[in-house]
Amino acid sequence: MRRSRERPATRPEKMAPRRLQRPGPEVAAAISVGMVRPAMSQLVPELSEFLVKSLDLSDVTPESIDPKAPLFGPGAGLGLDSIDALELTQALAKTYGVKVTPDDEQNRAIFASIESLAEYVEKNRTR
């Protein structure tokens, strides 16, 4: 006589596959190119260090830069001048892929402080 296999009285129901949420388009784009961009809070100190290195500000440390302080003008913040602005825009284009034209009406707002620069770089960077 052949024995029949006994099955447990209660067997677990098949569980529905769990659906994973897809990341938003910004995260998906950053992941697809193998780069996750730093959050705005990380970009401010990164840009402070970038500013010190690219403009060779030997008497300034990145930590000493107030993110809200003006970047340009005599006696204000860092006191950068138009030559510094030119060097900075070239360095930003090379490092972050950010293009700033000299005749852009928003330049004063973009370069008002490290915070405003970080906001602009975050929105417009290609690297």
N, CA, C and O atoms as a Tinker XYZ file with bonds, in Angstrom:
   508  protein
     1  N      0.829000   -1.158000    0.000000    73     2
     2  CA     0.000000    0.000000    0.000000    64     1     3
     3  C      0.884000    1.235000    0.000000    63     2     4     5
     4  O      1.907000    1.311000    0.680000    81     3
     5  N      0.468000    2.131000   -0.741000    73     3     6
     6  CA     1.216000    3.357000   -0.913000    64     5     7
     7  C      0.803000    4.390000    0.125000    63     6     8     9
     8  O     -0.380000    4.620000    0.377000    81     7
     9  N      1.830000    5.006000    0.720000    73     7    10
    10  CA     1.515000    6.017000    1.753000    64     9    11
    11  C      1.357000    7.375000    1.085000    63    10    12    13
    12  O      2.158000    7.748000    0.228000    81    11
    13  N      0.395000    8.062000    1.451000    73    11    14
    14  CA     0.204000    9.407000    0.906000    64    13    15
    15  C      0.905000   10.414000    1.808000    63    14    16    17
    16  O      0.961000   10.273000    3.030000    81    15
    17  N      1.424000   11.414000    1.158000    73    15    18
    18  CA     2.073000   12.464000    1.945000    64    17    19
    19  C      1.021000   13.289000    2.642000    63    18    20    21
    20  O      0.006000   13.690000    2.072000    81    19
    21  N      1.308000   13.513000    3.864000    73    19    22
    22  CA     0.378000   14.364000    4.594000    64    21    23
    23  C      0.874000   15.800000    4.559000    63    22    24    25
    24  O      2.050000   16.087000    4.781000    81    23
    25  N     -0.023000   16.646000    4.286000    73    23    26
    26  CA     0.310000   18.066000    4.271000    64    25    27
    27  C     -0.192000   18.693000    5.552000    63    26    28    29
    28  O     -1.202000   18.272000    6.116000    81    27
    29  N      0.520000   19.695000    5.999000    73    27    30
    30  CA     0.046000   20.352000    7.226000    64    29    31
    31  C     -1.346000   20.935000    7.007000    63    30    32    33
    32  O     -1.704000   21.365000    5.910000    81    31
    33  N     -2.087000   20.932000    8.054000    73    31    34
    34  CA    -3.451000   21.430000    7.976000    64    33    35
    35  C     -3.486000   22.902000    7.577000    63    34    36    37
    36  O     -4.365000   23.335000    6.832000    81    35
    37  N     -2.552000   23.637000    8.066000    73    35    38
    38  CA    -2.494000   25.053000    7.701000    64    37    39
    39  C     -1.185000   25.302000    6.977000    63    38    40    41
    40  O     -0.108000   25.047000    7.514000    81    39
    41  N     -1.281000   25.780000    5.811000    73    39    42
    42  CA    -0.061000   26.123000    5.104000    64    41    43
    43  C     -0.074000   27.627000    4.847000    63    42    44    45
    44  O     -1.124000   28.221000    4.600000    81    43
    45  N      1.082000   28.214000    4.910000    73    43    46
    46  CA     1.115000   29.669000    4.747000    64    45    47
    47  C      0.717000   30.061000    3.332000    63    46    48    49
    48  O      1.123000   29.444000    2.347000    81    47
    49  N     -0.071000   31.081000    3.273000    73    47    50
    50  CA    -0.467000   31.608000    1.971000    64    49    51
    51  C      0.751000   32.238000    1.327000    63    50    52    53
    52  O      1.656000   32.724000    2.005000    81    51
    53  N      0.754000   32.220000    0.030000    73    51    54
    54  CA     1.859000   32.871000   -0.653000    64    53    55
    55  C      1.766000   34.367000   -0.375000    63    54    56    57
    56  O      0.711000   34.994000   -0.470000    81    55
    57  N      2.916000   34.889000   -0.031000    73    55    58
    58  CA     2.946000   36.313000    0.271000    64    57    59
    59  C      3.068000   37.092000   -1.037000    63    58    60    61
    60  O      3.812000   36.713000   -1.942000    81    59
    61  N      2.346000   38.147000   -1.106000    73    59    62
    62  CA     2.431000   39.002000   -2.288000    64    61    63
    63  C      3.811000   39.648000   -2.309000    63    62    64    65
    64  O      4.337000   40.030000   -1.263000    81    63
    65  N      4.388000   39.769000   -3.482000    73    63    66
    66  CA     5.707000   40.403000   -3.532000    64    65    67
    67  C      5.634000   41.844000   -3.052000    63    66    68    69
    68  O      4.691000   42.575000   -3.354000    81    67
    69  N      6.636000   42.225000   -2.312000    73    67    70
    70  CA     6.680000   43.583000   -1.779000    64    69    71
    71  C      7.108000   44.538000   -2.887000    63    70    72    73
    72  O      8.104000   44.308000   -3.573000    81    71
    73  N      6.362000   45.580000   -3.044000    73    71    74
    74  CA     6.702000   46.572000   -4.057000    64    73    75
    75  C      7.609000   47.616000   -3.421000    63    74    76    77
    76  O      7.289000   48.198000   -2.384000    81    75
    77  N      8.726000   47.834000   -4.058000    73    75    78
    78  CA     9.657000   48.841000   -3.580000    64    77    79
    79  C      9.330000   50.174000   -4.225000    63    78    80    81
    80  O      8.965000   50.249000   -5.398000    81    79
    81  N      9.468000   51.206000   -3.441000    73    79    82
    82  CA     9.234000   52.529000   -4.003000    64    81    83
    83  C     10.457000   52.946000   -4.806000    63    82    84    85
    84  O     11.599000   52.748000   -4.392000    81    83
    85  N     10.189000   53.509000   -5.928000    73    83    86
    86  CA    11.284000   53.988000   -6.765000    64    85    87
    87  C     11.722000   55.355000   -6.273000    63    86    88    89
    88  O     10.904000   56.150000   -5.809000    81    87
    89  N     13.031000   55.627000   -6.377000    73    87    90
    90  CA    13.491000   56.956000   -5.977000    64    89    91
    91  C     13.000000   58.010000   -6.958000    63    90    92    93
    92  O     12.648000   57.709000   -8.098000    81    91
    93  N     12.986000   59.235000   -6.493000    73    91    94
    94  CA    12.583000   60.341000   -7.353000    64    93    95
    95  C     13.557000   60.514000   -8.509000    63    94    96    97
    96  O     14.622000   59.898000   -8.511000    81    95
    97  N     13.216000   61.335000   -9.485000    73    95    98
    98  CA    14.062000   61.492000  -10.669000    64    97    99
    99  C     15.455000   62.030000  -10.354000    63    98   100   101
   100  O     16.421000   61.663000  -11.023000    81    99
   101  N     15.576000   62.907000   -9.332000    73    99   102
   102  CA    16.887000   63.453000   -9.001000    64   101   103
   103  C     17.807000   62.363000   -8.466000    63   102   104   105
   104  O     18.973000   62.272000   -8.852000    81   103
   105  N     17.270000   61.542000   -7.574000    73   103   106
   106  CA    18.064000   60.468000   -6.985000    64   105   107
   107  C     18.384000   59.424000   -8.046000    63   106   108   109
   108  O     19.508000   58.927000   -8.117000    81   107
   109  N     17.404000   59.097000   -8.861000    73   107   110
   110  CA    17.630000   58.110000   -9.915000    64   109   111
   111  C     18.705000   58.584000  -10.881000    63   110   112   113
   112  O     19.545000   57.790000  -11.306000    81   111
   113  N     18.693000   59.857000  -11.231000    73   111   114
   114  CA    19.698000   60.389000  -12.148000    64   113   115
   115  C     21.081000   60.353000  -11.518000    63   114   116   117
   116  O     22.059000   59.999000  -12.176000    81   115
   117  N     21.163000   60.718000  -10.254000    73   115   118
   118  CA    22.458000   60.713000   -9.573000    64   117   119
   119  C     22.995000   59.294000   -9.435000    63   118   120   121
   120  O     24.194000   59.064000   -9.594000    81   119
   121  N     22.123000   58.353000   -9.142000    73   119   122
   122  CA    22.545000   56.966000   -9.001000    64   121   123
   123  C     22.963000   56.402000  -10.349000    63   122   124   125
   124  O     23.925000   55.637000  -10.429000    81   123
   125  N     22.250000   56.772000  -11.409000    73   123   126
   126  CA    22.552000   56.215000  -12.726000    64   125   127
   127  C     23.922000   56.632000  -13.231000    63   126   128   129
   128  O     24.544000   55.897000  -13.998000    81   127
   129  N     24.401000   57.784000  -12.820000    73   127   130
   130  CA    25.734000   58.199000  -13.235000    64   129   131
   131  C     26.777000   57.885000  -12.177000    63   130   132   133
   132  O     27.938000   58.276000  -12.298000    81   131
   133  N     26.356000   57.176000  -11.140000    73   131   134
   134  CA    27.290000   56.756000  -10.111000    64   133   135
   135  C     27.690000   57.858000   -9.153000    63   134   136   137
   136  O     28.744000   57.788000   -8.521000    81   135
   137  N     26.861000   58.862000   -9.046000    73   135   138
   138  CA    27.198000   59.971000   -8.175000    64   137   139
   139  C     25.960000   60.404000   -7.410000    63   138   140   141
   140  O     24.910000   60.650000   -8.003000    81   139
   141  N     26.081000   60.494000   -6.124000    73   139   142
   142  CA    25.006000   61.040000   -5.317000    64   141   143
   143  C     25.482000   62.407000   -4.856000    63   142   144   145
   144  O     26.529000   62.531000   -4.219000    81   143
   145  N     24.732000   63.393000   -5.172000    73   143   146
   146  CA    25.138000   64.763000   -4.858000    64   145   147
   147  C     25.000000   65.045000   -3.373000    63   146   148   149
   148  O     24.110000   64.514000   -2.708000    81   147
   149  N     25.895000   65.891000   -2.856000    73   147   150
   150  CA    25.795000   66.216000   -1.441000    64   149   151
   151  C     24.575000   67.085000   -1.170000    63   150   152   153
   152  O     24.137000   67.854000   -2.025000    81   151
   153  N     24.044000   66.949000    0.018000    73   151   154
   154  CA    22.913000   67.781000    0.408000    64   153   155
   155  C     23.394000   69.217000    0.549000    63   154   156   157
   156  O     24.591000   69.477000    0.668000    81   155
   157  N     22.453000   70.138000    0.534000    73   155   158
   158  CA    22.794000   71.552000    0.614000    64   157   159
   159  C     23.658000   71.840000    1.836000    63   158   160   161
   160  O     24.584000   72.648000    1.763000    81   159
   161  N     23.364000   71.183000    2.965000    73   159   162
   162  CA    24.148000   71.430000    4.169000    64   161   163
   163  C     25.593000   70.981000    4.001000    63   162   164   165
   164  O     26.483000   71.521000    4.658000    81   163
   165  N     25.840000   70.007000    3.137000    73   163   166
   166  CA    27.204000   69.558000    2.870000    64   165   167
   167  C     27.870000   70.414000    1.798000    63   166   168   169
   168  O     29.096000   70.513000    1.760000    81   167
   169  N     27.088000   71.021000    0.944000    73   167   170
   170  CA    27.628000   71.816000   -0.150000    64   169   171
   171  C     28.220000   73.139000    0.342000    63   170   172   173
   172  O     29.177000   73.635000   -0.251000    81   171
   173  N     27.680000   73.708000    1.394000    73   171   174
   174  CA    28.185000   74.984000    1.913000    64   173   175
   175  C     29.636000   74.843000    2.370000    63   174   176   177
   176  O     30.472000   75.629000    1.925000    81   175
   177  N     29.984000   73.873000    3.242000    73   175   178
   178  CA    31.398000   73.747000    3.614000    64   177   179
   179  C     32.280000   73.321000    2.438000    63   178   180   181
   180  O     33.443000   73.713000    2.357000    81   179
   181  N     31.728000   72.524000    1.534000    73   179   182
   182  CA    32.479000   72.118000    0.349000    64   181   183
   183  C     32.831000   73.337000   -0.506000    63   182   184   185
   184  O     33.954000   73.454000   -0.996000    81   183
   185  N     31.870000   74.238000   -0.681000    73   183   186
   186  CA    32.130000   75.453000   -1.466000    64   185   187
   187  C     33.063000   76.408000   -0.735000    63   186   188   189
   188  O     33.839000   77.119000   -1.372000    81   187
   189  N     32.999000   76.435000    0.587000    73   187   190
   190  CA    33.935000   77.273000    1.349000    64   189   191
   191  C     35.364000   76.813000    1.104000    63   190   192   193
   192  O     36.257000   77.627000    0.869000    81   191
   193  N     35.572000   75.513000    1.160000    73   191   194
   194  CA    36.907000   74.970000    0.900000    64   193   195
   195  C     37.307000   75.204000   -0.562000    63   194   196   197
   196  O     38.452000   75.551000   -0.851000    81   195
   197  N     36.367000   75.014000   -1.463000    73   195   198
   198  CA    36.606000   75.243000   -2.888000    64   197   199
   199  C     37.026000   76.691000   -3.141000    63   198   200   201
   200  O     37.945000   76.946000   -3.920000    81   199
   201  N     36.359000   77.626000   -2.489000    73   199   202
   202  CA    36.645000   79.050000   -2.642000    64   201   203
   203  C     38.063000   79.368000   -2.167000    63   202   204   205
   204  O     38.808000   80.073000   -2.848000    81   203
   205  N     38.428000   78.848000   -1.004000    73   203   206
   206  CA    39.759000   79.099000   -0.443000    64   205   207
   207  C     40.843000   78.533000   -1.352000    63   206   208   209
   208  O     41.858000   79.186000   -1.597000    81   207
   209  N     40.624000   77.313000   -1.853000    73   207   210
   210  CA    41.635000   76.680000   -2.711000    64   209   211
   211  C     41.708000   77.320000   -4.094000    63   210   212   213
   212  O     42.800000   77.601000   -4.587000    81   211
   213  N     40.565000   77.552000   -4.722000    73   211   214
   214  CA    40.583000   78.058000   -6.104000    64   213   215
   215  C     41.057000   79.502000   -6.189000    63   214   216   217
   216  O     41.617000   79.905000   -7.208000    81   215
   217  N     40.842000   80.291000   -5.133000    73   215   218
   218  CA    41.290000   81.685000   -5.141000    64   217   219
   219  C     42.590000   81.871000   -4.363000    63   218   220   221
   220  O     43.092000   82.987000   -4.230000    81   219
   221  N     43.123000   80.776000   -3.856000    73   219   222
   222  CA    44.383000   80.793000   -3.105000    64   221   223
   223  C     44.344000   81.826000   -1.979000    63   222   224   225
   224  O     45.221000   82.681000   -1.866000    81   223
   225  N     43.316000   81.724000   -1.161000    73   223   226
   226  CA    43.158000   82.643000   -0.029000    64   225   227
   227  C     43.940000   82.089000    1.161000    63   226   228   229
   228  O     43.379000   81.411000    2.021000    81   227
   229  N     45.210000   82.378000    1.199000    73   227   230
   230  CA    46.094000   81.785000    2.197000    64   229   231
   231  C     45.812000   82.268000    3.617000    63   230   232   233
   232  O     46.125000   81.562000    4.576000    81   231
   233  N     45.235000   83.438000    3.768000    73   231   234
   234  CA    44.969000   83.966000    5.108000    64   233   235
   235  C     43.570000   83.631000    5.625000    63   234   236   237
   236  O     43.162000   84.127000    6.676000    81   235
   237  N     42.834000   82.793000    4.893000    73   235   238
   238  CA    41.461000   82.435000    5.263000    64   237   239
   239  C     41.336000   80.916000    5.337000    63   238   240   241
   240  O     41.867000   80.201000    4.487000    81   239
   241  N     40.635000   80.430000    6.354000    73   239   242
   242  CA    40.340000   78.997000    6.429000    64   241   243
   243  C     38.881000   78.801000    6.037000    63   242   244   245
   244  O     38.062000   79.694000    6.253000    81   243
   245  N     38.543000   77.657000    5.468000    73   243   246
   246  CA    37.148000   77.415000    5.082000    64   245   247
   247  C     36.184000   77.524000    6.273000    63   246   248   249
   248  O     35.050000   77.977000    6.119000    81   247
   249  N     36.637000   77.110000    7.444000    73   247   250
   250  CA    35.779000   77.151000    8.637000    64   249   251
   251  C     35.496000   78.574000    9.099000    63   250   252   253
   252  O     34.484000   78.829000    9.752000    81   251
   253  N     36.393000   79.504000    8.760000    73   251   254
   254  CA    36.212000   80.886000    9.219000    64   253   255
   255  C     35.242000   81.681000    8.346000    63   254   256   257
   256  O     34.875000   82.803000    8.697000    81   255
   257  N     34.830000   81.122000    7.230000    73   255   258
   258  CA    33.922000   81.836000    6.327000    64   257   259
   259  C     32.485000   81.697000    6.815000    63   258   260   261
   260  O     31.967000   80.590000    6.962000    81   259
   261  N     31.860000   82.825000    7.059000    73   259   262
   262  CA    30.447000   82.842000    7.456000    64   261   263
   263  C     29.618000   82.610000    6.199000    63   262   264   265
   264  O     29.725000   83.382000    5.246000    81   263
   265  N     28.784000   81.554000    6.175000    73   263   266
   266  CA    28.007000   81.242000    4.972000    64   265   267
   267  C     27.055000   82.348000    4.530000    63   266   268   269
   268  O     26.648000   82.395000    3.369000    81   267
   269  N     26.698000   83.242000    5.462000    73   267   270
   270  CA    25.765000   84.325000    5.132000    64   269   271
   271  C     26.480000   85.642000    4.823000    63   270   272   273
   272  O     25.845000   86.608000    4.399000    81   271
   273  N     27.788000   85.686000    5.032000    73   271   274
   274  CA    28.544000   86.928000    4.839000    64   273   275
   275  C     28.709000   87.233000    3.351000    63   274   276   277
   276  O     28.820000   86.317000    2.536000    81   275
   277  N     28.726000   88.518000    2.997000    73   275   278
   278  CA    28.932000   88.898000    1.594000    64   277   279
   279  C     30.314000   88.452000    1.116000    63   278   280   281
   280  O     31.288000   88.493000    1.867000    81   279
   281  N     30.381000   88.030000   -0.130000    73   279   282
   282  CA    31.656000   87.593000   -0.703000    64   281   283
   283  C     32.431000   88.762000   -1.303000    63   282   284   285
   284  O     33.661000   88.784000   -1.243000    81   283
   285  N     31.727000   89.729000   -1.880000    73   283   286
   286  CA    32.365000   90.803000   -2.623000    64   285   287
   287  C     32.165000   92.155000   -1.960000    63   286   288   289
   288  O     31.205000   92.369000   -1.219000    81   287
   289  N     33.080000   93.052000   -2.239000    73   287   290
   290  CA    32.997000   94.412000   -1.749000    64   289   291
   291  C     34.079000   94.699000   -0.731000    63   290   292   293
   292  O     34.453000   93.822000    0.047000    81   291
   293  N     34.585000   95.920000   -0.731000    73   291   294
   294  CA    35.633000   96.282000    0.224000    64   293   295
   295  C     35.101000   96.302000    1.652000    63   294   296   297
   296  O     34.048000   96.877000    1.930000    81   295
   297  N     35.832000   95.677000    2.535000    73   295   298
   298  CA    35.460000   95.669000    3.950000    64   297   299
   299  C     34.267000   94.800000    4.289000    63   298   300   301
   300  O     33.826000   94.790000    5.438000    81   299
   301  N     33.733000   94.073000    3.324000    73   299   302
   302  CA    32.562000   93.232000    3.581000    64   301   303
   303  C     32.933000   91.769000    3.395000    63   302   304   305
   304  O     33.474000   91.390000    2.356000    81   303
   305  N     32.648000   90.959000    4.381000    73   303   306
   306  CA    32.895000   89.514000    4.260000    64   305   307
   307  C     34.317000   89.213000    3.841000    63   306   308   309
   308  O     35.265000   89.567000    4.541000    81   307
   309  N     34.469000   88.554000    2.693000    73   307   310
   310  CA    35.793000   88.203000    2.192000    64   309   311
   311  C     36.453000   89.332000    1.414000    63   310   312   313
   312  O     37.670000   89.325000    1.229000    81   311
   313  N     35.678000   90.288000    0.963000    73   311   314
   314  CA    36.230000   91.418000    0.234000    64   313   315
   315  C     36.803000   91.046000   -1.125000    63   314   316   317
   316  O     37.809000   91.611000   -1.555000    81   315
   317  N     36.167000   90.104000   -1.798000    73   315   318
   318  CA    36.639000   89.687000   -3.118000    64   317   319
   319  C     36.390000   90.782000   -4.147000    63   318   320   321
   320  O     35.517000   91.629000   -3.958000    81   319
   321  N     37.157000   90.766000   -5.241000    73   319   322
   322  CA    37.001000   91.780000   -6.288000    64   321   323
   323  C     36.619000   91.133000   -7.617000    63   322   324   325
   324  O     36.349000   89.933000   -7.668000    81   323
   325  N     36.597000   91.918000   -8.687000    73   323   326
   326  CA    36.144000   91.425000   -9.990000    64   325   327
   327  C     37.080000   90.358000  -10.573000    63   326   328   329
   328  O     36.622000   89.453000  -11.272000    81   327
   329  N     38.368000   90.456000  -10.296000    73   327   330
   330  CA    39.303000   89.427000  -10.763000    64   329   331
   331  C     38.989000   88.100000  -10.075000    63   330   332   333
   332  O     39.015000   87.044000  -10.708000    81   331
   333  N     38.693000   88.160000   -8.776000    73   331   334
   334  CA    38.302000   86.957000   -8.036000    64   333   335
   335  C     37.017000   86.368000   -8.614000    63   334   336   337
   336  O     36.867000   85.149000   -8.696000    81   335
   337  N     36.095000   87.238000   -9.013000    73   335   338
   338  CA    34.830000   86.776000   -9.597000    64   337   339
   339  C     35.087000   86.008000  -10.887000    63   338   340   341
   340  O     34.482000   84.962000  -11.126000    81   339
   341  N     35.973000   86.523000  -11.706000    73   339   342
   342  CA    36.312000   85.853000  -12.962000    64   341   343
   343  C     36.947000   84.485000  -12.694000    63   342   344   345
   344  O     36.566000   83.488000  -13.306000    81   343
   345  N     37.908000   84.446000  -11.785000    73   343   346
   346  CA    38.558000   83.179000  -11.438000    64   345   347
   347  C     37.563000   82.188000  -10.848000    63   346   348   349
   348  O     37.602000   80.994000  -11.145000    81   347
   349  N     36.678000   82.699000  -10.014000    73   347   350
   350  CA    35.683000   81.832000   -9.373000    64   349   351
   351  C     34.708000   81.250000  -10.383000    63   350   352   353
   352  O     34.383000   80.065000  -10.309000    81   351
   353  N     34.235000   82.058000  -11.326000    73   351   354
   354  CA    33.301000   81.535000  -12.325000    64   353   355
   355  C     33.962000   80.479000  -13.209000    63   354   356   357
   356  O     33.323000   79.498000  -13.590000    81   355
   357  N     35.236000   80.677000  -13.534000    73   355   358
   358  CA    35.954000   79.666000  -14.325000    64   357   359
   359  C     36.128000   78.370000  -13.540000    63   358   360   361
   360  O     35.955000   77.279000  -14.083000    81   359
   361  N     36.466000   78.494000  -12.274000    73   359   362
   362  CA    36.646000   77.308000  -11.430000    64   361   363
   363  C     35.318000   76.577000  -11.216000    63   362   364   365
   364  O     35.287000   75.346000  -11.196000    81   363
   365  N     34.231000   77.320000  -11.055000    73   363   366
   366  CA    32.910000   76.703000  -10.893000    64   365   367
   367  C     32.518000   75.931000  -12.143000    63   366   368   369
   368  O     31.963000   74.836000  -12.053000    81   367
   369  N     32.803000   76.496000  -13.304000    73   367   370
   370  CA    32.476000   75.828000  -14.567000    64   369   371
   371  C     33.274000   74.546000  -14.713000    63   370   372   373
   372  O     32.745000   73.525000  -15.155000    81   371
   373  N     34.539000   74.596000  -14.347000    73   371   374
   374  CA    35.409000   73.429000  -14.488000    64   373   375
   375  C     35.052000   72.318000  -13.496000    63   374   376   377
   376  O     35.039000   71.141000  -13.858000    81   375
   377  N     34.766000   72.686000  -12.266000    73   375   378
   378  CA    34.526000   71.696000  -11.218000    64   377   379
   379  C     33.085000   71.212000  -11.156000    63   378   380   381
   380  O     32.844000   70.013000  -11.017000    81   379
   381  N     32.129000   72.121000  -11.255000    73   379   382
   382  CA    30.724000   71.773000  -11.079000    64   381   383
   383  C     29.911000   71.819000  -12.367000    63   382   384   385
   384  O     28.753000   71.400000  -12.381000    81   383
   385  N     30.497000   72.318000  -13.443000    73   383   386
   386  CA    29.758000   72.434000  -14.695000    64   385   387
   387  C     28.750000   73.565000  -14.679000    63   386   388   389
   388  O     27.827000   73.592000  -15.494000    81   387
   389  N     28.920000   74.496000  -13.757000    73   387   390
   390  CA    28.000000   75.631000  -13.624000    64   389   391
   391  C     28.489000   76.761000  -14.519000    63   390   392   393
   392  O     29.649000   77.169000  -14.450000    81   391
   393  N     27.598000   77.253000  -15.352000    73   391   394
   394  CA    27.965000   78.352000  -16.244000    64   393   395
   395  C     27.289000   79.638000  -15.761000    63   394   396   397
   396  O     26.079000   79.692000  -15.543000    81   395
   397  N     28.110000   80.650000  -15.606000    73   395   398
   398  CA    27.618000   81.966000  -15.212000    64   397   399
   399  C     28.152000   82.962000  -16.232000    63   398   400   401
   400  O     29.356000   83.026000  -16.479000    81   399
   401  N     27.260000   83.729000  -16.814000    73   399   402
   402  CA    27.687000   84.718000  -17.799000    64   401   403
   403  C     27.841000   86.082000  -17.130000    63   402   404   405
   404  O     27.113000   86.394000  -16.189000    81   403
   405  N     28.773000   86.888000  -17.603000    73   403   406
   406  CA    29.021000   88.186000  -16.969000    64   405   407
   407  C     27.820000   89.132000  -17.013000    63   406   408   409
   408  O     27.671000   89.987000  -16.140000    81   407
   409  N     26.968000   88.981000  -18.021000    73   407   410
   410  CA    25.842000   89.899000  -18.160000    64   409   411
   411  C     24.556000   89.407000  -17.496000    63   410   412   413
   412  O     23.496000   90.008000  -17.668000    81   411
   413  N     24.651000   88.322000  -16.745000    73   411   414
   414  CA    23.468000   87.794000  -16.059000    64   413   415
   415  C     23.047000   88.757000  -14.950000    63   414   416   417
   416  O     23.853000   89.135000  -14.100000    81   415
   417  N     21.788000   89.141000  -14.974000    73   415   418
   418  CA    21.279000   90.098000  -13.992000    64   417   419
   419  C     21.238000   89.520000  -12.571000    63   418   420   421
   420  O     21.155000   90.271000  -11.599000    81   419
   421  N     21.296000   88.220000  -12.455000    73   419   422
   422  CA    21.208000   87.590000  -11.136000    64   421   423
   423  C     22.573000   87.363000  -10.484000    63   422   424   425
   424  O     22.643000   86.784000   -9.400000    81   423
   425  N     23.646000   87.804000  -11.117000    73   423   426
   426  CA    24.984000   87.557000  -10.580000    64   425   427
   427  C     25.166000   88.087000   -9.159000    63   426   428   429
   428  O     25.779000   87.426000   -8.321000    81   427
   429  N     24.639000   89.264000   -8.895000    73   427   430
   430  CA    24.764000   89.820000   -7.533000    64   429   431
   431  C     24.085000   88.906000   -6.518000    63   430   432   433
   432  O     24.613000   88.683000   -5.428000    81   431
   433  N     22.938000   88.389000   -6.865000    73   431   434
   434  CA    22.228000   87.495000   -5.955000    64   433   435
   435  C     22.938000   86.143000   -5.836000    63   434   436   437
   436  O     23.018000   85.570000   -4.749000    81   435
   437  N     23.451000   85.639000   -6.961000    73   435   438
   438  CA    24.133000   84.340000   -6.961000    64   437   439
   439  C     25.379000   84.395000   -6.084000    63   438   440   441
   440  O     25.613000   83.495000   -5.278000    81   439
   441  N     26.175000   85.445000   -6.238000    73   439   442
   442  CA    27.443000   85.569000   -5.522000    64   441   443
   443  C     27.340000   86.415000   -4.258000    63   442   444   445
   444  O     28.352000   86.925000   -3.776000    81   443
   445  N     26.151000   86.569000   -3.721000    73   443   446
   446  CA    25.969000   87.373000   -2.515000    64   445   447
   447  C     26.659000   86.737000   -1.307000    63   446   448   449
   448  O     27.236000   87.444000   -0.481000    81   447
   449  N     26.603000   85.418000   -1.200000    73   447   450
   450  CA    27.192000   84.708000   -0.063000    64   449   451
   451  C     27.464000   83.262000   -0.467000    63   450   452   453
   452  O     27.087000   82.828000   -1.555000    81   451
   453  N     28.116000   82.531000    0.415000    73   451   454
   454  CA    28.355000   81.111000    0.163000    64   453   455
   455  C     27.016000   80.370000    0.084000    63   454   456   457
   456  O     26.848000   79.477000   -0.746000    81   455
   457  N     26.070000   80.739000    0.945000    73   455   458
   458  CA    24.760000   80.077000    0.925000    64   457   459
   459  C     24.048000   80.275000   -0.409000    63   458   460   461
   460  O     23.509000   79.320000   -0.969000    81   459
   461  N     24.040000   81.497000   -0.919000    73   459   462
   462  CA    23.356000   81.747000   -2.187000    64   461   463
   463  C     24.091000   81.070000   -3.338000    63   462   464   465
   464  O     23.462000   80.594000   -4.283000    81   463
   465  N     25.408000   81.025000   -3.263000    73   463   466
   466  CA    26.191000   80.333000   -4.281000    64   465   467
   467  C     25.916000   78.831000   -4.239000    63   466   468   469
   468  O     25.784000   78.195000   -5.285000    81   467
   469  N     25.828000   78.266000   -3.037000    73   467   470
   470  CA    25.532000   76.836000   -2.891000    64   469   471
   471  C     24.163000   76.501000   -3.465000    63   470   472   473
   472  O     23.992000   75.468000   -4.112000    81   471
   473  N     23.196000   77.366000   -3.230000    73   471   474
   474  CA    21.850000   77.156000   -3.773000    64   473   475
   475  C     21.879000   77.156000   -5.295000    63   474   476   477
   476  O     21.250000   76.307000   -5.928000    81   475
   477  N     22.607000   78.104000   -5.889000    73   475   478
   478  CA    22.704000   78.182000   -7.332000    64   477   479
   479  C     23.425000   76.970000   -7.910000    63   478   480   481
   480  O     22.981000   76.395000   -8.904000    81   479
   481  N     24.532000   76.584000   -7.291000    73   479   482
   482  CA    25.303000   75.424000   -7.755000    64   481   483
   483  C     24.451000   74.166000   -7.668000    63   482   484   485
   484  O     24.456000   73.360000   -8.598000    81   483
   485  N     23.727000   73.982000   -6.585000    73   483   486
   486  CA    22.894000   72.790000   -6.412000    64   485   487
   487  C     21.841000   72.692000   -7.503000    63   486   488   489
   488  O     21.562000   71.597000   -7.992000    81   487
   489  N     21.262000   73.796000   -7.887000    73   487   490
   490  CA    20.205000   73.793000   -8.910000    64   489   491
   491  C     20.744000   73.667000  -10.328000    63   490   492   493
   492  O     20.045000   73.158000  -11.205000    81   491
   493  N     21.971000   74.118000  -10.571000    73   491   494
   494  CA    22.468000   74.221000  -11.943000    64   493   495
   495  C     23.673000   73.360000  -12.276000    63   494   496   497
   496  O     24.167000   73.409000  -13.402000    81   495
   497  N     24.147000   72.591000  -11.345000    73   495   498
   498  CA    25.368000   71.820000  -11.597000    64   497   499
   499  C     25.098000   70.667000  -12.558000    63   498   500   501
   500  O     23.997000   70.121000  -12.619000    81   499
   501  N     26.135000   70.321000  -13.298000    73   499   502
   502  CA    26.053000   69.178000  -14.199000    64   501   503
   503  C     27.065000   68.103000  -13.804000    63   502   504   505
   504  O     27.078000   67.018000  -14.386000    81   503
   505  N     27.897000   68.397000  -12.836000    73   503   506
   506  CA    28.902000   67.443000  -12.348000    64   505   507
   507  C     28.803000   67.264000  -10.871000    63   506   508
   508  O     29.570000   66.498000  -10.289000    81   507
